[in-house]
């Protein structure tokens, strides 16, 4: 299954694996053409990038276990699929204001931001590698990306466990928005923060694990937990110095699988 939903700081990321896995086309009449998992969960994570305080927020679960393209056939087939896949990636950054934490005293409010992009990866029964990139809109106009590698294991029937390293990247514009401090903000902070102009590049390194368990043939329980360490200019930011360079998140959710045909 291609499930990737997490809350990082106040960022909601739901990556929906839709197409395309390189597979042998199958006749649509033999099975349902589409299997979609929809669900909801909740996660505890830092309030914003570099925060040392945490908050609870909901997140969606969206995944395709089977996906059919007319004229091509079945291009995504089952949980244990092998091949190259592509997926849309989106994220949401909530508004950040000085009232969120006293460590932000003097900083200007950063409006909410929507992030839209694409991802691609390769997986086998026991391996998954992926990369994704998104463009920010509204609150920030920078670019963010993530690289990941997972080992996938099946300790017992109905249980899937994956774990591996993550690398986060961000552009100059993103870093300026969330880790930069202007001279005016430094003055308004009363000396608590110093002026800082970060550059883009590597933002974090970390580890993430996910556990999915089939409660029934259609209902799945998901748990995800991870740790990220801010690096580079993000780690050197006064925002991170006042907060924390260590960022943890943990989430729990449940999903239900729907099966249907559109083309007969």
KASUL-V79887 format. One record per residue. RES is the residue in one letter. PSI is psi in degrees with one decimal (NA if undefined). OMEGA is omega in radians with two decimals (NA if undefined). D_FIRST is the distance of its C-alpha to the first C-alpha in Angstrom with 2 decimals. Layout:
res=[RES/RES]
psi=[PSI/PSI]
omega=[OMEGA/OMEGA]
d_first=[D_FIRST/D_FIRST]
//
This chain:
res=[X/X/X/X/X/X/X/X/X/X/X/X/X/X/X/X/X/X/X/X/X/X/X/X/X/X/X/X/X/X/X/X/X/X/X/X/X/X/X/X/X/X/X/X/X/X/X/X/X/X/X/X/X/X/X/X/X/X/X/X/X/X/X/X/X/X/X/X/X/X/X/X/X/X/X/X/X/X/X/X/X/X/X/X/X/X/X/X/X/X/X/X/X/X/X/X/X/X/X/X/X/X/X/X/X/X/X/X/X/X/X/X/X/X/X/X/X/X/X/X/X/X/X/X/X/X/X/X/X/X/X/X/X/X/X/X/X/X/X/X/X/X/X/X/X/X/X/X/X/X/X/X/X/X/X/X/X/X/X/X/X/X/X/X/X/X/X/X/X/X/X/X/X/X/X/X/X/X/X/X/X/X/X/X/X/X/X/X/X/X/X/X/X/X/X/X/X/X/X/X/X/X/X/X/X/X/X/X/X/X/X/X/X/X/X/X/X/X/X/X/X/X/X/X/X/X/X/X/X/X/X/X/X/X/X/X/X/X/X/X/X/X/X/X/X/X/X/X/X/X/X/X/X/X/X/X/X/X/X/X/X/X/X/X]
psi=[140.7/85.3/124.6/89.6/127.9/160.1/115.4/111.0/-126.7/26.4/122.6/119.2/122.0/109.0/119.8/110.0/106.6/-52.1/151.3/127.2/132.0/108.4/165.4/126.1/144.3/154.2/128.6/-26.6/-21.3/-15.2/169.8/138.3/-26.2/137.4/114.9/128.6/125.1/140.0/-172.5/151.6/-178.3/148.9/149.1/126.9/167.8/146.7/-29.8/166.8/121.9/2.6/150.0/7.0/153.5/157.2/157.2/135.5/151.5/159.0/153.4/157.0/121.9/124.7/147.2/120.0/-20.2/134.8/128.4/134.0/123.7/132.4/-13.9/-47.7/-157.5/113.6/-13.3/126.3/104.0/173.8/-41.6/74.7/154.3/133.4/-171.2/138.8/154.3/150.5/149.5/145.7/134.4/155.4/162.2/124.3/121.2/163.4/139.4/126.4/164.2/-24.1/-11.8/-33.0/141.0/-20.9/-16.6/8.0/128.7/-15.5/152.7/158.7/134.7/120.2/164.7/153.5/135.3/137.4/127.3/139.0/-161.4/156.6/161.3/151.4/178.5/136.7/154.3/-171.7/-30.3/15.2/140.6/128.3/145.3/161.8/141.8/152.2/143.9/150.2/131.5/147.1/141.2/-90.1/-34.5/152.6/23.4/-172.0/143.8/154.4/166.0/140.1/139.6/154.9/130.4/140.0/141.4/130.4/155.8/78.6/-41.6/169.1/137.6/-1.1/127.4/127.8/130.4/147.6/146.9/175.6/157.9/145.6/124.9/140.3/154.9/150.3/172.5/-44.9/-43.2/-46.3/-40.4/-41.3/-44.9/-16.6/-10.8/153.7/118.9/166.3/-38.2/-40.3/-39.5/-42.0/-40.7/-22.1/-7.6/27.3/-3.4/-30.8/147.4/153.9/141.1/131.3/91.8/161.4/159.6/166.8/-146.7/130.6/-35.7/158.8/148.7/-169.3/147.8/144.7/147.9/139.2/128.0/133.5/131.3/103.8/-40.8/-174.5/-21.6/-15.1/131.8/140.4/135.8/139.2/133.7/137.0/148.7/165.8/132.5/139.0/119.1/138.8/172.0/-142.4/-26.1/-42.5/-29.5/-4.7/142.9/-26.4/-45.3/-36.1/-39.9/-27.2/-107.6/141.9/-14.1/122.5/121.0/152.6/148.4/137.5/157.4/135.8/171.0/143.6/158.2/136.0/127.6/138.7/136.4/166.7/145.0/-28.2/115.4/NA]
omega=[3.11/-3.14/3.11/3.07/3.11/3.06/-3.12/-2.96/3.05/-3.12/3.08/-3.11/3.04/3.14/-3.01/-3.13/-3.03/-3.09/0.26/2.99/3.14/-3.10/3.12/3.14/3.13/-3.13/-3.06/-3.07/-3.03/-3.08/3.04/-3.05/-3.07/2.97/-3.08/3.05/3.09/3.14/-3.13/3.10/3.08/-3.10/3.00/-3.06/3.10/-3.12/3.12/3.12/3.13/-3.11/3.01/3.06/-2.99/3.13/3.10/3.09/3.08/3.00/3.12/3.00/-3.12/-3.13/3.03/3.04/3.09/-3.08/-3.05/3.05/3.12/3.14/-3.14/-3.12/-3.11/-3.10/2.97/-3.01/2.99/-3.10/-3.07/-3.11/-3.13/3.06/3.12/3.10/3.10/-3.13/3.00/3.13/3.08/-3.13/3.11/3.06/3.09/3.11/3.07/-3.13/-3.12/-3.13/3.14/-3.07/-3.14/3.08/-3.12/-3.10/3.11/-3.12/3.11/3.10/3.05/-3.08/3.09/-3.12/3.02/3.13/-3.13/-3.14/-3.09/3.06/3.09/-3.13/3.06/3.12/2.96/3.10/-3.01/-3.09/3.06/3.01/-3.11/3.03/3.12/-3.14/-3.12/3.08/3.14/3.10/3.08/-3.05/3.01/-3.11/-3.14/3.12/3.08/3.14/3.11/3.01/-3.10/3.10/-3.13/2.82/-3.09/-3.05/3.13/-3.04/3.11/3.12/3.09/-3.10/3.07/-3.13/3.07/-3.13/3.11/-3.10/3.09/3.04/3.11/3.13/3.13/-3.13/3.11/-3.08/3.11/-3.12/3.09/-3.07/-2.99/-3.13/3.13/3.08/3.12/3.11/3.13/3.12/3.12/3.12/-3.12/-3.14/3.14/3.12/3.13/3.13/3.07/3.14/-3.05/-3.12/-3.07/3.06/3.13/-3.14/3.12/-3.11/-3.08/2.96/-3.10/3.14/3.11/3.08/3.12/3.11/3.09/-3.10/3.13/3.08/3.03/3.10/-3.07/-3.06/-3.11/3.05/-3.08/3.00/3.12/3.11/-3.13/3.11/3.06/3.07/3.10/-3.12/3.07/-3.10/3.08/-3.13/-3.11/-3.09/3.03/3.09/3.12/3.11/3.13/3.14/3.14/3.04/-3.14/-3.06/-3.13/2.99/3.08/-3.10/3.14/-3.13/3.11/-3.12/3.12/-3.08/3.06/3.12/-3.13/3.06/3.00/-3.08/3.14/NA]
d_first=[0.00/3.78/5.88/9.40/12.32/15.43/19.14/21.29/24.91/25.25/22.57/19.70/16.83/13.92/12.09/10.51/8.64/10.79/12.54/13.59/12.02/15.12/15.07/17.88/18.56/18.55/20.95/19.76/22.26/20.66/17.62/16.43/15.80/13.30/10.62/10.33/9.37/12.36/13.78/16.03/16.75/19.56/20.17/23.33/23.99/27.09/28.91/29.00/28.64/31.14/31.76/32.77/32.25/29.07/27.97/25.45/23.52/20.87/17.64/15.35/11.66/10.49/7.32/7.47/5.81/9.27/11.90/15.50/18.30/21.86/23.73/20.77/18.64/15.00/13.42/9.69/9.30/7.00/4.14/6.80/7.92/10.89/12.75/13.56/11.75/13.48/12.87/15.45/15.91/18.29/20.04/22.98/25.80/28.05/31.82/33.44/37.08/39.77/39.71/36.20/37.71/41.25/39.96/39.56/43.20/44.74/41.57/41.02/38.35/35.22/33.92/30.31/28.25/25.45/23.34/21.86/20.38/17.94/15.48/14.69/13.05/12.73/10.41/11.16/10.26/11.98/12.29/11.00/13.75/14.02/16.88/17.45/20.75/22.08/25.58/27.19/29.30/32.05/32.17/31.53/31.60/30.14/27.00/24.28/21.66/19.26/18.50/15.98/15.26/13.03/13.56/10.82/12.49/12.54/15.96/16.24/14.83/12.11/11.64/9.18/11.12/10.93/14.12/16.16/18.79/18.91/21.77/22.78/25.31/27.54/30.46/34.08/33.87/30.96/32.73/36.01/34.57/32.88/34.78/38.06/41.28/44.12/47.78/48.24/45.35/46.73/50.14/48.82/47.06/50.50/49.69/46.49/44.52/45.73/45.19/42.25/40.90/37.61/36.22/32.72/30.63/28.45/27.83/25.91/24.36/22.22/19.57/16.37/14.40/11.53/11.36/9.23/11.31/11.45/14.85/15.13/13.51/12.70/12.91/10.74/12.48/11.36/13.81/14.14/17.39/18.97/22.34/23.80/27.34/29.13/30.90/33.44/35.15/32.72/33.83/37.47/37.43/39.78/36.95/35.02/38.34/39.14/35.68/33.36/31.70/29.20/26.29/24.01/21.29/19.53/17.51/16.42/14.71/13.74/11.83/12.76/11.27/13.85/14.57/17.46/19.41/21.31/22.95/24.83]
//
